[in-house]
Amino acid sequence: MRLVFDHGTILLADSAGLNLDAIPGLLYDPRVSLFRAPAWRYREVLDALRARGLAVADEVRPGAGSPTGPWRALDLRPYQRGASLSWELAGRRGIVVLPTGSGKTRVALAILAASQARALCLVPTRALLEQWIRELESVYAGPVGCLGDGQRCLGPVTVATFESAYRLMPRIGRDFALLVVDEVHHFGVGVRDEALEMCCAEQRLGLTATPPDEPALLRLRGLMGPVVYRLGVGDLAGTWLADFDLVVLRLGLDPEERERYQADHRVFAEVNRRFRRLHPNGTWQEFVGAASQSREGRAALHAWRRSRRLLAFTRAKADAVRMLLERHRQTRVLIFTADNATAYCIAREHLVMPLTCDTSRAERARALEGLRSGELRALVSARVLNEGIDVPDADVAIVVAGTQGPREHVQRVGRLLRPAPGKRAIVYELVTMATPEARQAAERRRALAATHPLSS
């Protein structure tokens, strides 16, 4: 009996006549008259077959067992060593939860060096792809492969974007023994999970600052392992991360804005109310699908979008940004917006460098270096700075608006927490009262308070 890799699955060949119904993960595939399992259950299936005394020729990973190297030794902080050891003791499977700015990537590099395993590292964006390759090349002497940003090159250690991994995993899923997933909270909720299912690597490390809630976390336990180590901002602030204050500026709408907002809100609320009466547990996606079927529903969706654009950058928020930039004119400032339009508006008015999805890699690198050197005093971004990118020291953040909820807010705050002697960062959150922003801001504060005692 042979165990082979087949397009992101493992297939039992030459197994005719055997009763394999009790082997976990195996399902009979009538198309080929053979048993098949998803690739991520490779080790589980192999161990179960051998435990039953069955002779199995393992042809799944002919080259994945060859070691990598050499690696340069890394110095780790005590909590980073604890994270690495916890992952090791958990059977080399699991998720490490550490705050933004605490060195999650360094934990992964230490694990890669210690395991010496052929490894595939998955990242959500091209910006992180570049950053991970740069970090790997600083400690690893071998070739680093790249899948994404127009490149397709495999190496003993390879970095891939989520989308490239999803497309290519049916062919490369057997080539690696260790799978590292940065910002792993993106998985567990959708079709992208197939990228993890089609990989045979039995060693798995997930990294995140903001793990998802159930049921996504339950799904990730199966694909990556449980949370094996967890620290919040409050555990590291003041020693390994800078401390900070959160200042909530509660703002209003002027009469003309209030009239526009209320008119759009009434249009949306009436259609939404009727939908909720018929579908009390309906999701937002189901509401959008239902509303799109009628002229009135489409008008409600347009009204909702207009109200979102209005709240993203009200006149009071524009005045607040102007005042805060003036107050902190000698300080490095990061400005976070809900959309690119607001980012460009602030950039034009205050001559602040914008970082958006339209910013080229070279421009982004120059902007970050400009902030690091002091040539630039501020950057404004909608989402580019939210996750993972190594942002130079900044002391002030202005959160104009957000779209992704508490997780986004925790990540944004983490951008400021790189420690420095005597540093205490300030986060300004601009909130329009008597709108959904007030409730959303309270939810973000509760999420932040769960990991850090706030001052406001």
Secondary structure, 3 states (H helix, E strand, C coil): CEEEEECCEEEEECCCCCCCCCCCCCEEECCCCEEEEEHHHHHHHHHHHHHCCCCCEECCCCCCCCCCCCECCCCCCHHHHHHHHHHHHCCCEEEEECCCCCCHHHHHHHHHHHHCCCEEEEECCHHHHHHHHHHHHHHECCCEEEEECCEEECCCEEEEEHHHHHHHHHHHCCCCCEEEEECHHHCCCCHHHHHHHCCCCCEEEEEECCCCCCCHHHHHHHHCCCEEEECCHHHHECCCECEEEEEEEEECCCHHHHHHHHHHHHHHHHHHHHHHHHCCCCCHHHHHHHHCCCHHHHHHHHHHHHHHHHHHCCHHHHHHHHHHHHHCCCCCEEEECCCHHHHHHHHHHHCCEEECCCCCHHHHHHHHHHHHHCCCCEEEECCCCCCCCCCCCCCEEEECCCCCCHHHHHHHHHCCCCCCCCCEEEEEEEEECCCHHHHHHHHHHHHHHCCCCCCC
